[in-house]
């Protein structure tokens, strides 16, 4: 479990406790407490917004890496199709640095298949990671929205009093 999701749960629990305390305080206590609580909620919103800004660079970087792997997967699948078109006795060369090295067709085929498997596994891992980051960002935004709505309702109640 990640530390950001634990921190978010702790924040939500803290806000619920503070909201319960506020509802107890509103029954006959001075308005000063309400003002202090609203300031507390505003500081929590500010903190959550800062956490929320950390995710977009990670998401953008993951999308870039995913795009690179997708291109590599397409290239390797094309190479595999071309290798399948070759006869058994065809000469296959692999570029290693500035030198072309002769390679067995079966070995080249196996290498390309392994590369495709690896790239596919990395794409699945990246998709999972991206989904997790986007869910975390979404939950942070929802938490911020709930706190902001709570602040607005408290301020509206304060204005009526």
N, C-alpha and C positions, 0 to 999 in steps of 0.2 A: 504494500500500500504506500502511496507516495506521501511525502510530507505536506504537499500543498493541499491534498484532499483531507488530510487529518487536520491541518490548520483551518480549513474551511468549515469542517464539522465543529471544531472547537469554537470558532467565531460564531457560528449559528447558535450553538448551545449558550454561549455567553450573551448573545443578543436576546435570546428567549428569556434567560434569567433576568436580564436588565428590563425587558418588557414586563415581566411579571412583577418585578420590584416597582416599576413605574405605576402599574395599575393599582398596587397597594398604596403607593404614595399619593396618587391622585384623589384618594378618598379622604379629603380633608387636610392635606398637607399644603404648604405654600407653593406658589408657582415657580419659585426659584429652582426647585428640584427638577421640574419639567424642563426648564431652560437648560440646566446642566445636562440632563439626559439627552436632549436634542443635540447639544454640542458633542456629547460622547458619540452619538450615532453618526453625526457628520464626520467625525474623525475616523470612525470605522469605515465609512463609505470611501473616504479618501485613501485609506490604507488598502482597501480591496481594489480600488481602481489602479493603484500602483502595481499590485500583483497581476491584475488583468493585462497590463501593458507588457509583461514579460513574455506572454505566450505568442503574440503575432510573429516576432522574429524567428522563434523556434518552428512555428508552423510554416512560415515562408521558406526557411532553410530545408525543412523536410520535403516540401513540395519540389524544391529545386533538385534535391537528391533523388526523389522519386522520378522526376522527369529524366534525369541522367540514366537511371537504371532502366526505365522504359525504352529509351533509345537504344541502349546496349542490348536489351532483350530482343528488340526488333532486328538489330544487326546480326546477332548470333543466330536467330531463327532463319534469317536469310542465308547465312553461311551454311547452316545445317541443310537447308533445301538444296543448295548448290552442291554440297558434298554428296547428297543422296542421288544426284543426277550423274555423278562420275562413275566410270567403270572401276572394277576391282583393281585393275593393273595401272590406274592413272597415277601420275606423279603429283604429290601434294607437298607444298612448301610452306613453312611457317617462318614469318619474319621475326627474328630475334635481334633486336638492335638494328645495325645496318646490314645484317647477313641473313640470306634466305637459307633455311636448313630444311633438308628433305625429311618428310615425316610420313609414316605409314597411314594409309587412308582410315583404317579401323581406329588407330590411335587418335587421329585428328577428329574423327566422328565422336569418339568417347569424350575427348576434351571439350568439344563444343557442347555436348549434351550435359556434361557436368557444370559447365559455365552457365547454361540455361537454367539448370536446377538451382544453382547458387543465386542467380539474379532473381529468379521467381521467389525464392525463399526470402530474399532481402526485400523485395517488393511487398510481400505479405507482412513482414515485420514492420516496414515503414507505414503501410496502411493502418496497421493496428496502432502504431505510435501516433500517427496523425489523428486517428479517431479519438484516442485518449486525450491528446492535447486539445482538440476541438471541444470535447465534452467538458474538460476542465474549464476552458475559457467560457463556455456556455453557462456552467454552473456558477462561476464567479459573477458573470453578468446578471444572472437571476438573483443571486444573493444581494448584489448591489441594488438592483431594482426593488427588491423587497424592503431593504433598509430605507431606501429613498421614499417608498410609498408610506412606510411607517412614520418617517419624519414628517411627510406632508400631512398625514392624518393627525399627528400630534400637534403640528403647528396650526392646523385648522381648528382643533379642539381648544388650543390655547387662545386663538383669536376670538372664539365665541365666549370664553370666560372673562 
